[in-house]
C-alpha cells in the first residue's frame, strides 16, 4: 500500500515541476528526490530496533546494510515454515497460481553469494545473522 502512496506523491510533485520555469527545474527536482529519500530512510529506521532508532548516524547508516543484504528471490532454497506460525509472508506463484511462502533470505556475501543455492550459504549467513537481522530488530526475517 505504501508504494502506491509514494507513487502518487511523486506523480503530484512532478506535475508541479512541469509548471515552474525551466531554469528552476534542477533545484526543485533535487528537493523532491532528497525529500523522498530522507522520508524513506526515516520509515526504514522506525521499523528497526531501538538500538538503531536511538543510535548514531553511523549506526543508522550501517543498519541499511541489513536491508541491502536481504531479499525474496524466486528460488531462495529455504525449507517451508510451519503453517502454525503467524506472519509468514505468501505470494501467488505466477505459473501455478498457488499460494507459496516467500520468506526473506540473507545473502552470505555479494556478488558471489547473491543467488541460487549459494544465497543461503549456512556458515557465512549465520555469522552475519546477529548483526544484520537480530540487532536491527528484524526478528520475523531472521526466523
The first five atom37 places (N, CA, C, CB, O) and aatype in JSON, in Angstrom:
{
  "aatype": [20, 20, 20, 20, 20, 20, 20, 20, 20, 20, 20, 20, 20, 20, 20, 20, 20, 20, 20, 20, 20, 20, 20, 20, 20, 20, 20, 20, 20, 20, 20, 20, 20, 20, 20, 20, 20, 20, 20, 20, 20, 20, 20, 20, 20, 20, 20, 20, 20, 20, 20, 20, 20, 20, 20, 20, 20, 20, 20, 20, 20, 20, 20, 20, 20, 20, 20, 20, 20, 20, 20, 20, 20, 20, 20, 20, 20, 20, 20, 20, 20, 20, 20, 20, 20, 20, 20, 20, 20, 20, 20, 20, 20, 20, 20, 20, 20, 20, 20, 20, 20, 20, 20, 20, 20, 20, 20, 20, 20, 20, 20, 20, 20, 20, 20, 20, 20, 20, 20, 20, 20, 20, 20, 20, 20, 20, 20, 20, 20, 20, 20, 20, 20, 20, 20, 20, 20, 20, 20, 20, 20, 20, 20],
  "atom_mask": [
    [1, 1, 1, 1, 1],
    [1, 1, 1, 1, 1],
    [1, 1, 1, 1, 1],
    [1, 1, 1, 1, 1],
    [1, 1, 1, 1, 1],
    [1, 1, 1, 1, 1],
    [1, 1, 1, 1, 1],
    [1, 1, 1, 1, 1],
    [1, 1, 1, 1, 1],
    [1, 1, 1, 1, 1],
    [1, 1, 1, 1, 1],
    [1, 1, 1, 1, 1],
    [1, 1, 1, 1, 1],
    [1, 1, 1, 1, 1],
    [1, 1, 1, 1, 1],
    [1, 1, 1, 1, 1],
    [1, 1, 1, 1, 1],
    [1, 1, 1, 1, 1],
    [1, 1, 1, 1, 1],
    [1, 1, 1, 1, 1],
    [1, 1, 1, 1, 1],
    [1, 1, 1, 1, 1],
    [1, 1, 1, 1, 1],
    [1, 1, 1, 1, 1],
    [1, 1, 1, 1, 1],
    [1, 1, 1, 1, 1],
    [1, 1, 1, 1, 1],
    [1, 1, 1, 1, 1],
    [1, 1, 1, 1, 1],
    [1, 1, 1, 1, 1],
    [1, 1, 1, 1, 1],
    [1, 1, 1, 1, 1],
    [1, 1, 1, 1, 1],
    [1, 1, 1, 1, 1],
    [1, 1, 1, 1, 1],
    [1, 1, 1, 1, 1],
    [1, 1, 1, 1, 1],
    [1, 1, 1, 1, 1],
    [1, 1, 1, 1, 1],
    [1, 1, 1, 1, 1],
    [1, 1, 1, 1, 1],
    [1, 1, 1, 1, 1],
    [1, 1, 1, 1, 1],
    [1, 1, 1, 1, 1],
    [1, 1, 1, 1, 1],
    [1, 1, 1, 1, 1],
    [1, 1, 1, 1, 1],
    [1, 1, 1, 1, 1],
    [1, 1, 1, 1, 1],
    [1, 1, 1, 1, 1],
    [1, 1, 1, 1, 1],
    [1, 1, 1, 1, 1],
    [1, 1, 1, 1, 1],
    [1, 1, 1, 1, 1],
    [1, 1, 1, 1, 1],
    [1, 1, 1, 1, 1],
    [1, 1, 1, 1, 1],
    [1, 1, 1, 1, 1],
    [1, 1, 1, 1, 1],
    [1, 1, 1, 1, 1],
    [1, 1, 1, 1, 1],
    [1, 1, 1, 1, 1],
    [1, 1, 1, 1, 1],
    [1, 1, 1, 1, 1],
    [1, 1, 1, 1, 1],
    [1, 1, 1, 1, 1],
    [1, 1, 1, 1, 1],
    [1, 1, 1, 1, 1],
    [1, 1, 1, 1, 1],
    [1, 1, 1, 1, 1],
    [1, 1, 1, 1, 1],
    [1, 1, 1, 1, 1],
    [1, 1, 1, 1, 1],
    [1, 1, 1, 1, 1],
    [1, 1, 1, 1, 1],
    [1, 1, 1, 1, 1],
    [1, 1, 1, 1, 1],
    [1, 1, 1, 1, 1],
    [1, 1, 1, 1, 1],
    [1, 1, 1, 1, 1],
    [1, 1, 1, 1, 1],
    [1, 1, 1, 1, 1],
    [1, 1, 1, 1, 1],
    [1, 1, 1, 1, 1],
    [1, 1, 1, 1, 1],
    [1, 1, 1, 1, 1],
    [1, 1, 1, 1, 1],
    [1, 1, 1, 1, 1],
    [1, 1, 1, 1, 1],
    [1, 1, 1, 1, 1],
    [1, 1, 1, 1, 1],
    [1, 1, 1, 1, 1],
    [1, 1, 1, 1, 1],
    [1, 1, 1, 1, 1],
    [1, 1, 1, 1, 1],
    [1, 1, 1, 1, 1],
    [1, 1, 1, 1, 1],
    [1, 1, 1, 1, 1],
    [1, 1, 1, 1, 1],
    [1, 1, 1, 1, 1],
    [1, 1, 1, 1, 1],
    [1, 1, 1, 1, 1],
    [1, 1, 1, 1, 1],
    [1, 1, 1, 1, 1],
    [1, 1, 1, 1, 1],
    [1, 1, 1, 1, 1],
    [1, 1, 1, 1, 1],
    [1, 1, 1, 1, 1],
    [1, 1, 1, 1, 1],
    [1, 1, 1, 1, 1],
    [1, 1, 1, 1, 1],
    [1, 1, 1, 1, 1],
    [1, 1, 1, 1, 1],
    [1, 1, 1, 1, 1],
    [1, 1, 1, 1, 1],
    [1, 1, 1, 1, 1],
    [1, 1, 1, 1, 1],
    [1, 1, 1, 1, 1],
    [1, 1, 1, 1, 1],
    [1, 1, 1, 1, 1],
    [1, 1, 1, 1, 1],
    [1, 1, 1, 1, 1],
    [1, 1, 1, 1, 1],
    [1, 1, 1, 1, 1],
    [1, 1, 1, 1, 1],
    [1, 1, 1, 1, 1],
    [1, 1, 1, 1, 1],
    [1, 1, 1, 1, 1],
    [1, 1, 1, 1, 1],
    [1, 1, 1, 1, 1],
    [1, 1, 1, 1, 1],
    [1, 1, 1, 1, 1],
    [1, 1, 1, 1, 1],
    [1, 1, 1, 1, 1],
    [1, 1, 1, 1, 1],
    [1, 1, 1, 1, 1],
    [1, 1, 1, 1, 1],
    [1, 1, 1, 1, 1],
    [1, 1, 1, 1, 1],
    [1, 1, 1, 1, 1],
    [1, 1, 1, 1, 1],
    [1, 1, 1, 1, 1],
    [1, 1, 1, 1, 1]
  ],
  "atom_positions": [
    [[0.81, -1.19, 0.0], [0.0, 0.0, 0.0], [0.86, 1.26, 0.0], [-0.93, -0.01, 1.2], [0.52, 2.25, -0.65]],
    [[1.98, 1.23, 0.73], [2.87, 2.4, 0.81], [3.43, 2.77, -0.56], [4.0, 2.14, 1.78], [3.64, 3.94, -0.85]],
    [[3.68, 1.76, -1.39], [4.27, 2.02, -2.71], [3.35, 2.9, -3.53], [4.54, 0.7, -3.45], [3.81, 3.81, -4.23]],
    [[2.05, 2.64, -3.45], [1.1, 3.44, -4.21], [1.06, 4.88, -3.71], [-0.29, 2.83, -4.13], [0.93, 5.81, -4.51]],
    [[1.18, 5.07, -2.41], [1.18, 6.42, -1.85], [2.42, 7.18, -2.32], [1.13, 6.38, -0.31], [2.33, 8.36, -2.66]],
    [[3.56, 6.52, -2.32], [4.8, 7.17, -2.77], [4.69, 7.51, -4.25], [6.02, 6.26, -2.51], [5.08, 8.59, -4.68]],
    [[4.16, 6.58, -5.03], [3.99, 6.82, -6.46], [3.07, 7.99, -6.75], [3.46, 5.58, -7.13], [3.36, 8.8, -7.63]],
    [[1.97, 8.08, -6.02], [1.03, 9.2, -6.23], [1.66, 10.52, -5.79], [-0.29, 8.96, -5.44], [1.46, 11.55, -6.44]],
    [[2.42, 10.49, -4.71], [3.08, 11.7, -4.25], [4.1, 12.18, -5.28], [3.77, 11.46, -2.89], [4.15, 13.36, -5.62]],
    [[4.92, 11.25, -5.79], [5.9, 11.62, -6.82], [5.22, 12.13, -8.08], [6.79, 10.42, -7.16], [5.69, 13.09, -8.69]],
    [[4.13, 11.5, -8.46], [3.39, 11.96, -9.64], [2.89, 13.39, -9.44], [2.2, 11.02, -9.94], [2.98, 14.21, -10.36]],
    [[2.36, 13.69, -8.27], [1.88, 15.05, -8.0], [3.04, 16.06, -8.0], [1.15, 15.1, -6.64], [2.91, 17.15, -8.55]],
    [[4.16, 15.68, -7.4], [5.31, 16.59, -7.35], [5.84, 16.88, -8.75], [6.41, 16.01, -6.48], [6.18, 18.02, -9.07]],
    [[5.93, 15.85, -9.58], [6.45, 16.06, -10.94], [5.45, 16.81, -11.82], [6.79, 14.73, -11.58], [5.86, 17.45, -12.78]],
    [[4.17, 16.73, -11.5], [3.19, 17.55, -12.21], [3.46, 19.03, -11.94], [1.75, 17.18, -11.78], [3.46, 19.85, -12.86]],
    [[3.7, 19.36, -10.66], [4.02, 20.76, -10.33], [5.37, 21.18, -10.9], [4.02, 20.96, -8.81], [5.56, 22.34, -11.25]],
    [[6.28, 20.25, -10.99], [7.6, 20.54, -11.54], [7.51, 21.02, -12.98], [8.5, 19.31, -11.45], [8.29, 21.87, -13.42]],
    [[6.56, 20.48, -13.72], [6.36, 20.88, -15.12], [5.82, 22.29, -15.25], [5.43, 19.91, -15.81], [5.91, 22.9, -16.32]],
    [[5.25, 22.83, -14.18], [4.61, 24.14, -14.22], [5.57, 25.3, -13.93], [3.48, 24.17, -13.24], [5.24, 26.45, -14.21]],
    [[6.73, 25.02, -13.38], [7.65, 26.09, -12.98], [8.59, 26.44, -14.14], [8.46, 25.68, -11.72], [8.74, 25.65, -15.07]],
    [[9.23, 27.61, -14.08], [10.17, 27.99, -15.14], [11.3, 26.96, -15.27], [10.77, 29.39, -14.86], [11.73, 26.36, -14.29]],
    [[11.76, 26.78, -16.49], [12.73, 25.73, -16.82], [14.04, 25.85, -16.02], [13.05, 25.78, -18.31], [14.62, 24.83, -15.65]],
    [[14.5, 27.06, -15.74], [15.76, 27.23, -15.03], [15.67, 26.81, -13.56], [16.22, 28.67, -15.12], [16.7, 26.62, -12.92]],
    [[14.46, 26.67, -13.03], [14.3, 26.25, -11.64], [14.14, 24.73, -11.49], [13.11, 26.94, -11.03], [14.19, 24.21, -10.37]],
    [[13.94, 24.03, -12.59], [13.65, 22.6, -12.53], [14.75, 21.8, -11.81], [13.46, 22.06, -13.93], [14.41, 20.98, -10.96]],
    [[16.05, 21.99, -12.11], [17.07, 21.18, -11.4], [17.02, 21.34, -9.88], [18.46, 21.55, -11.9], [17.17, 20.36, -9.15]],
    [[16.81, 22.55, -9.42], [16.78, 22.8, -7.97], [15.58, 22.1, -7.32], [16.72, 24.31, -7.69], [15.73, 21.46, -6.29]],
    [[14.41, 22.22, -7.92], [13.23, 21.6, -7.36], [13.24, 20.08, -7.53], [11.99, 22.17, -8.0], [12.73, 19.36, -6.68]],
    [[13.81, 19.59, -8.62], [13.96, 18.15, -8.82], [14.81, 17.56, -7.71], [14.59, 17.84, -10.21], [14.47, 16.52, -7.15]],
    [[15.9, 18.23, -7.39], [16.77, 17.8, -6.29], [16.01, 17.8, -4.97], [18.0, 18.72, -6.19], [16.13, 16.85, -4.19]],
    [[15.23, 18.83, -4.71], [14.47, 18.91, -3.47], [13.44, 17.77, -3.36], [13.75, 20.27, -3.37], [13.25, 17.22, -2.28]],
    [[12.81, 17.43, -4.47], [11.82, 16.34, -4.47], [12.5, 15.02, -4.13], [11.11, 16.24, -5.84], [12.03, 14.27, -3.27]],
    [[13.62, 14.72, -4.82], [14.3, 13.45, -4.59], [14.91, 13.35, -3.2], [15.38, 13.25, -5.63], [14.84, 12.29, -2.56]],
    [[15.5, 14.43, -2.71], [16.07, 14.42, -1.35], [14.96, 14.23, -0.32], [16.86, 15.73, -1.07], [15.13, 13.5, 0.66]],
    [[13.83, 14.89, -0.52], [12.69, 14.74, 0.39], [12.18, 13.31, 0.43], [11.56, 15.68, -0.02], [11.92, 12.76, 1.5]],
    [[12.03, 12.7, -0.75], [11.57, 11.31, -0.81], [12.59, 10.37, -0.16], [11.33, 10.89, -2.28], [12.22, 9.47, 0.6]],
    [[13.86, 10.58, -0.45], [14.93, 9.72, 0.08], [14.99, 9.79, 1.6], [16.28, 10.12, -0.52], [15.05, 8.75, 2.26]],
    [[14.98, 10.99, 2.17], [15.08, 11.11, 3.63], [13.84, 10.57, 4.32], [15.31, 12.58, 4.02], [13.93, 10.01, 5.41]],
    [[12.67, 10.73, 3.7], [11.45, 10.17, 4.27], [11.5, 8.65, 4.29], [10.22, 10.65, 3.48], [11.14, 8.03, 5.29]],
    [[11.96, 8.05, 3.2], [12.07, 6.59, 3.15], [13.1, 6.06, 4.14], [12.43, 6.14, 1.74], [12.91, 5.0, 4.72]],
    [[14.19, 6.81, 4.33], [15.18, 6.41, 5.35], [14.55, 6.41, 6.74], [16.39, 7.36, 5.31], [14.74, 5.46, 7.51]],
    [[13.81, 7.46, 7.06], [13.16, 7.53, 8.37], [12.18, 6.39, 8.57], [12.43, 8.86, 8.52], [12.11, 5.82, 9.66]],
    [[11.42, 6.04, 7.54], [10.46, 4.93, 7.63], [11.21, 3.62, 7.89], [9.61, 4.83, 6.34], [10.79, 2.81, 8.72]],
    [[12.31, 3.41, 7.18], [13.09, 2.18, 7.37], [13.64, 2.1, 8.78], [14.24, 2.1, 6.35], [13.56, 1.05, 9.42]],
    [[14.2, 3.19, 9.28], [14.78, 3.18, 10.62], [13.73, 3.01, 11.71], [15.55, 4.47, 10.87], [14.01, 2.39, 12.74]],
    [[12.52, 3.54, 11.51], [11.46, 3.39, 12.51], [10.98, 1.95, 12.63], [10.29, 4.29, 12.17], [10.37, 1.58, 13.63]],
    [[11.24, 1.13, 11.63], [10.82, -0.27, 11.67], [11.9, -1.15, 12.29], [10.49, -0.76, 10.27], [11.72, -2.37, 12.39]],
    [[13.01, -0.56, 12.69], [14.11, -1.34, 13.29], [14.1, -1.18, 14.8], [15.47, -0.9, 12.7], [13.27, -0.46, 15.36]],
    [[15.01, -1.85, 15.46], [15.07, -1.87, 16.92], [15.4, -0.49, 17.49], [16.11, -2.89, 17.39], [15.83, 0.41, 16.77]],
    [[15.2, -0.35, 18.8], [15.51, 0.92, 19.47], [17.01, 1.21, 19.42], [15.03, 0.89, 20.94], [17.42, 2.37, 19.44]],
    [[17.82, 0.16, 19.34], [19.27, 0.35, 19.2], [19.58, 1.16, 17.95], [20.0, -1.02, 19.14], [20.44, 2.05, 17.98]],
    [[18.89, 0.87, 16.86], [19.09, 1.61, 15.62], [18.4, 2.96, 15.69], [18.57, 0.82, 14.41], [18.99, 3.98, 15.33]],
    [[17.16, 2.99, 16.15], [16.39, 4.25, 16.21], [17.08, 5.31, 17.05], [15.01, 3.98, 16.78], [17.06, 6.49, 16.7]],
    [[17.69, 4.91, 18.15], [18.35, 5.86, 19.05], [19.85, 5.94, 18.81], [18.08, 5.49, 20.48], [20.56, 6.62, 19.55]],
    [[20.34, 5.24, 17.8], [21.77, 5.17, 17.55], [22.31, 6.39, 16.83], [22.08, 3.95, 16.75], [21.56, 7.29, 16.42]],
    [[23.6, 6.4, 16.68], [24.29, 7.49, 15.98], [23.99, 7.4, 14.48], [25.82, 7.42, 16.24], [23.5, 6.38, 14.02]],
    [[24.27, 8.46, 13.73], [24.1, 8.38, 12.27], [24.9, 7.22, 11.65], [24.52, 9.7, 11.62], [24.46, 6.63, 10.67]],
    [[26.06, 6.91, 12.22], [26.86, 5.79, 11.73], [26.11, 4.47, 11.89], [28.2, 5.72, 12.47], [26.07, 3.66, 10.97]],
    [[25.5, 4.26, 13.06], [24.74, 3.04, 13.32], [23.54, 2.96, 12.38], [24.27, 2.98, 14.8], [23.24, 1.9, 11.83]],
    [[22.86, 4.08, 12.2], [21.69, 4.1, 11.32], [22.06, 3.76, 9.88], [21.01, 5.46, 11.38], [21.37, 2.96, 9.24]],
    [[23.11, 4.35, 9.38], [23.51, 4.07, 8.01], [24.08, 2.66, 7.86], [24.54, 5.09, 7.55], [23.9, 2.02, 6.82]],
    [[24.74, 2.17, 8.88], [25.24, 0.8, 8.85], [24.08, -0.2, 8.83], [26.15, 0.53, 10.07], [24.18, -1.25, 8.2]],
    [[23.0, 0.14, 9.51], [21.84, -0.76, 9.55], [21.16, -0.91, 8.2], [20.84, -0.27, 10.57], [20.44, -1.88, 7.98]],
    [[21.38, 0.03, 7.3], [20.8, -0.1, 5.97], [21.38, -1.29, 5.21], [21.03, 1.19, 5.17], [20.76, -1.79, 4.27]],
    [[22.55, -1.74, 5.61], [23.12, -2.95, 5.03], [22.23, -4.16, 5.27], [24.51, -3.2, 5.58], [22.23, -5.1, 4.47]],
    [[21.48, -4.14, 6.38], [20.58, -5.26, 6.65], [19.46, -5.32, 5.63], [19.99, -5.15, 8.06], [18.94, -6.39, 5.33]],
    [[19.09, -4.18, 5.09], [18.06, -4.15, 4.05], [18.66, -4.59, 2.72], [17.45, -2.72, 3.92], [18.01, -5.3, 1.95]],
    [[19.88, -4.18, 2.45], [20.52, -4.49, 1.18], [20.9, -5.96, 1.06], [21.75, -3.64, 1.01], [20.91, -6.5, -0.05]],
    [[21.21, -6.61, 2.16], [21.68, -8.0, 2.11], [20.54, -9.01, 2.18], [22.64, -8.25, 3.24], [20.78, -10.21, 2.05]],
    [[19.31, -8.54, 2.38], [18.17, -9.44, 2.48], [17.23, -9.23, 1.3], [17.42, -9.22, 3.81], [17.1, -8.12, 0.77]],
    [[16.59, -10.3, 0.9], [15.63, -10.18, -0.18], [14.85, -11.47, -0.37], [16.32, -9.81, -1.45], [15.19, -12.51, 0.17]],
    [[13.81, -11.36, -1.16], [12.99, -12.51, -1.51], [13.29, -12.86, -2.95], [11.46, -12.22, -1.3], [13.04, -12.06, -3.85]],
    [[13.82, -14.04, -3.16], [14.13, -14.48, -4.51], [13.06, -15.44, -5.03], [15.49, -15.15, -4.55], [12.19, -15.88, -4.29]],
    [[13.14, -15.73, -6.3], [12.19, -16.7, -6.87], [12.45, -18.09, -6.33], [12.28, -16.71, -8.41], [11.51, -18.85, -6.1]],
    [[13.71, -18.44, -6.12], [14.07, -19.76, -5.63], [15.07, -19.61, -4.49], [14.65, -20.64, -6.78], [16.25, -19.87, -4.68]],
    [[14.61, -19.19, -3.29], [15.56, -18.97, -2.21], [16.11, -20.23, -1.57], [14.91, -18.15, -1.17], [16.99, -20.13, -0.72]],
    [[15.63, -21.4, -1.95], [16.14, -22.67, -1.42], [15.98, -22.76, 0.1], [17.62, -22.84, -1.79], [16.84, -23.32, 0.78]],
    [[14.91, -22.21, 0.63], [14.67, -22.28, 2.06], [13.62, -23.34, 2.35], [14.22, -20.91, 2.6], [12.71, -23.54, 1.54]],
    [[13.71, -24.03, 3.5], [12.67, -25.0, 3.84], [11.37, -24.27, 4.16], [13.1, -25.88, 5.05], [11.38, -23.12, 4.6]],
    [[10.26, -24.94, 3.94], [8.94, -24.34, 4.2], [8.73, -24.24, 5.7], [7.8, -25.18, 3.54], [9.0, -25.19, 6.44]],
    [[8.25, -23.09, 6.16], [7.96, -22.88, 7.57], [6.61, -23.49, 7.92], [7.98, -21.37, 7.92], [5.77, -23.71, 7.04]],
    [[6.42, -23.77, 9.18], [5.18, -24.37, 9.65], [4.0, -23.42, 9.4], [5.28, -24.71, 11.15], [4.12, -22.22, 9.63]],
    [[2.87, -23.95, 8.94], [1.69, -23.1, 8.75], [1.12, -22.59, 10.07], [0.61, -23.85, 8.0], [0.28, -21.69, 10.08]],
    [[1.56, -23.16, 11.2], [1.1, -22.71, 12.51], [1.73, -21.38, 12.91], [1.42, -23.76, 13.55], [1.23, -20.7, 13.8]],
    [[2.84, -21.0, 12.25], [3.49, -19.73, 12.57], [2.68, -18.57, 12.02], [4.91, -19.7, 12.01], [2.11, -18.65, 10.94]],
    [[2.65, -17.49, 12.79], [1.95, -16.29, 12.32], [2.92, -15.42, 11.53], [1.35, -15.49, 13.52], [4.13, -15.55, 11.69]],
    [[2.39, -14.54, 10.69], [3.16, -13.55, 9.93], [4.09, -14.15, 8.89], [3.97, -12.72, 10.87], [5.08, -13.51, 8.51]],
    [[3.81, -15.35, 8.41], [4.61, -15.91, 7.32], [4.11, -15.29, 6.02], [4.51, -17.49, 7.28], [2.94, -15.42, 5.68]],
    [[4.99, -14.6, 5.29], [4.53, -13.95, 4.05], [4.3, -14.96, 2.93], [5.55, -12.9, 3.6], [5.02, -15.95, 2.8]],
    [[3.28, -14.7, 2.13], [2.94, -15.56, 0.99], [2.87, -14.72, -0.27], [1.6, -16.29, 1.23], [2.67, -13.5, -0.21]],
    [[3.04, -15.37, -1.41], [2.84, -14.74, -2.71], [2.14, -15.74, -3.62], [4.21, -14.27, -3.34], [2.1, -16.93, -3.32]],
    [[1.61, -15.24, -4.7], [0.93, -16.09, -5.67], [1.92, -16.49, -6.75], [-0.3, -15.37, -6.28], [2.51, -15.62, -7.39]],
    [[2.11, -17.78, -6.95], [3.0, -18.27, -7.99], [2.41, -17.92, -9.34], [3.24, -19.81, -7.86], [1.25, -18.25, -9.62]],
    [[3.19, -17.27, -10.19], [2.68, -16.81, -11.49], [2.32, -17.97, -12.41], [3.72, -15.94, -12.16], [1.41, -17.83, -13.23]],
    [[2.99, -19.09, -12.29], [2.77, -20.21, -13.19], [1.64, -21.12, -12.68], [4.07, -21.03, -13.36], [0.69, -21.41, -13.4]],
    [[1.76, -21.55, -11.42], [0.78, -22.5, -10.88], [-0.43, -21.82, -10.26], [1.42, -23.37, -9.85], [-1.44, -22.48, -10.01]],
    [[-0.34, -20.52, -10.02], [-1.41, -19.74, -9.37], [-1.72, -20.23, -7.96], [-2.68, -19.79, -10.22], [-2.82, -20.03, -7.46]],
    [[-0.75, -20.88, -7.33], [-0.91, -21.35, -5.97], [-0.17, -20.43, -5.0], [-0.4, -22.79, -5.83], [0.79, -19.77, -5.37]],
    [[-0.65, -20.41, -3.76], [-0.01, -19.62, -2.72], [1.26, -20.33, -2.27], [-0.96, -19.39, -1.53], [1.25, -21.53, -2.02]],
    [[2.37, -19.58, -2.17], [3.61, -20.17, -1.68], [4.3, -19.18, -0.75], [4.56, -20.56, -2.87], [4.14, -17.96, -0.88]],
    [[5.07, -19.72, 0.19], [5.78, -18.87, 1.14], [6.85, -18.07, 0.41], [6.41, -19.72, 2.27], [7.51, -18.58, -0.5]],
    [[7.02, -16.83, 0.8], [8.09, -16.01, 0.21], [8.86, -15.36, 1.34], [7.52, -14.93, -0.77], [8.74, -14.16, 1.58]],
    [[9.64, -16.14, 2.02], [10.41, -15.66, 3.15], [11.7, -14.99, 2.68], [10.73, -16.81, 4.11], [12.25, -15.32, 1.63]],
    [[12.15, -14.06, 3.47], [13.39, -13.34, 3.18], [14.56, -14.29, 3.36], [13.54, -12.1, 4.09], [14.61, -15.08, 4.3]],
    [[15.51, -14.19, 2.45], [16.75, -14.94, 2.63], [17.9, -13.95, 2.71], [16.97, -15.97, 1.45], [17.84, -12.85, 2.15]],
    [[18.91, -14.34, 3.41], [20.06, -13.48, 3.68], [21.2, -13.87, 2.77], [20.48, -13.57, 5.16], [21.63, -15.03, 2.76]],
    [[21.7, -12.93, 2.0], [22.84, -13.2, 1.13], [24.09, -13.31, 1.98], [23.01, -12.08, 0.04], [24.38, -12.42, 2.79]],
    [[24.82, -14.38, 1.82], [26.03, -14.6, 2.6], [27.12, -13.59, 2.23], [26.55, -16.02, 2.4], [27.98, -13.29, 3.05]],
    [[27.09, -13.07, 1.03], [28.06, -12.08, 0.58], [27.82, -11.76, -0.88], [29.49, -12.57, 0.79], [27.4, -12.61, -1.65]],
    [[28.09, -10.54, -1.24], [27.86, -10.12, -2.62], [29.18, -10.0, -3.35], [27.09, -8.77, -2.66], [30.16, -9.62, -2.71]],
    [[29.29, -10.29, -4.61], [28.26, -10.77, -5.52], [28.21, -12.29, -5.6], [28.5, -10.2, -6.88], [27.26, -12.83, -6.17]],
    [[29.2, -13.0, -5.06], [29.31, -14.44, -5.28], [28.19, -15.24, -4.63], [30.61, -14.93, -4.77], [27.82, -16.3, -5.14]],
    [[27.66, -14.76, -3.52], [26.63, -15.5, -2.8], [25.29, -14.78, -2.89], [27.03, -15.69, -1.34], [24.56, -14.73, -1.9]],
    [[24.95, -14.25, -4.03], [23.73, -13.46, -4.14], [22.56, -14.21, -4.75], [23.99, -12.24, -4.94], [21.43, -13.73, -4.68]],
    [[22.8, -15.37, -5.36], [21.68, -16.08, -5.99], [21.91, -17.58, -6.0], [21.47, -15.57, -7.41], [23.01, -18.07, -5.73]],
    [[20.85, -18.29, -6.32], [20.93, -19.74, -6.44], [21.14, -20.44, -5.12], [22.02, -20.11, -7.37], [20.77, -19.92, -4.06]],
    [[21.74, -21.61, -5.18], [21.92, -22.41, -3.96], [22.9, -21.78, -2.99], [22.38, -23.8, -4.32], [22.89, -22.11, -1.8]],
    [[23.75, -20.88, -3.46], [24.74, -20.26, -2.58], [24.18, -19.09, -1.78], [25.93, -19.78, -3.39], [24.83, -18.6, -0.86]],
    [[22.95, -18.64, -2.11], [22.38, -17.48, -1.4], [22.25, -17.76, 0.09], [21.0, -17.12, -1.99], [22.52, -16.88, 0.91]],
    [[21.86, -18.93, 0.45], [21.65, -19.27, 1.86], [22.81, -20.12, 2.39], [20.33, -20.02, 2.04], [22.6, -21.1, 3.09]],
    [[24.0, -19.74, 2.05], [25.21, -20.45, 2.46], [25.29, -20.44, 3.97], [26.48, -19.81, 1.83], [25.53, -19.39, 4.57]],
    [[25.09, -21.57, 4.6], [24.91, -21.68, 6.04], [25.89, -20.96, 6.93], [24.93, -23.05, 6.39], [25.48, -20.1, 7.71]],
    [[27.16, -21.28, 6.84], [28.15, -20.73, 7.77], [28.22, -19.22, 7.7], [29.52, -21.32, 7.49], [28.11, -18.55, 8.73]],
    [[28.39, -18.66, 6.52], [28.53, -17.22, 6.37], [27.24, -16.49, 6.71], [28.95, -16.87, 4.96], [27.27, -15.39, 7.26]],
    [[26.11, -17.1, 6.4], [24.82, -16.5, 6.72], [24.65, -16.39, 8.23], [23.67, -17.32, 6.11], [24.22, -15.35, 8.73]],
    [[24.99, -17.45, 8.96], [24.82, -17.42, 10.41], [25.84, -16.52, 11.1], [24.91, -18.82, 10.97], [25.58, -16.01, 12.19]],
    [[26.99, -16.32, 10.5], [27.95, -15.37, 11.04], [27.36, -13.96, 10.97], [29.3, -15.44, 10.27], [27.52, -13.16, 11.89]],
    [[26.68, -13.65, 9.87], [26.13, -12.32, 9.65], [24.76, -12.12, 10.29], [26.03, -12.05, 8.18], [24.33, -10.98, 10.46]],
    [[24.06, -13.18, 10.65], [22.68, -13.1, 11.14], [22.51, -12.16, 12.32], [22.21, -14.46, 11.53], [21.58, -11.35, 12.33]],
    [[23.38, -12.24, 13.29], [23.24, -11.43, 14.5], [23.31, -9.94, 14.18], [24.32, -11.79, 15.52], [22.46, -9.17, 14.63]],
    [[24.31, -9.53, 13.42], [24.48, -8.12, 13.12], [23.49, -7.57, 12.12], [25.84, -7.88, 12.62], [23.1, -6.41, 12.21]],
    [[23.07, -8.39, 11.18], [22.19, -7.89, 10.12], [20.72, -7.94, 10.5], [22.4, -8.68, 8.85], [19.97, -7.02, 10.19]],
    [[20.29, -9.0, 11.18], [18.87, -9.13, 11.47], [18.49, -9.01, 12.94], [18.4, -10.44, 10.97], [17.48, -8.38, 13.26]],
    [[19.27, -9.58, 13.84], [18.86, -9.57, 15.24], [19.07, -8.22, 15.91], [19.63, -10.62, 16.01], [18.16, -7.73, 16.59]],
    [[20.21, -7.61, 15.72], [20.48, -6.31, 16.35], [19.56, -5.22, 15.8], [21.95, -5.92, 16.16], [19.19, -4.29, 16.51]],
    [[19.21, -5.34, 14.52], [18.33, -4.32, 13.93], [16.86, -4.56, 14.23], [18.54, -4.28, 12.42], [16.01, -3.76, 13.85]],
    [[16.54, -5.66, 14.92], [15.16, -5.92, 15.32], [14.32, -6.57, 14.23], [14.52, -4.66, 15.74], [13.09, -6.51, 14.29]],
    [[14.94, -7.17, 13.25], [14.2, -7.8, 12.15], [14.04, -9.29, 12.44], [14.94, -7.59, 10.79], [14.58, -10.14, 11.74]],
    [[13.25, -9.59, 13.51], [13.12, -10.95, 14.01], [12.31, -11.84, 13.08], [12.48, -10.93, 15.37], [12.62, -13.03, 12.95]],
    [[11.29, -11.31, 12.43], [10.48, -12.13, 11.53], [11.34, -12.61, 10.36], [9.26, -11.32, 11.01], [11.24, -13.77, 9.96]],
    [[12.18, -11.73, 9.82], [13.07, -12.13, 8.73], [14.12, -13.13, 9.21], [13.76, -10.89, 8.12], [14.5, -14.04, 8.47]],
    [[14.59, -12.98, 10.44], [15.61, -13.88, 10.98], [15.07, -15.29, 11.16], [16.14, -13.35, 12.3], [15.81, -16.27, 11.08]],
    [[13.8, -15.38, 11.41], [13.17, -16.67, 11.62], [13.28, -17.51, 10.37], [11.71, -16.51, 12.03], [12.81, -18.65, 10.34]]
  ]
}
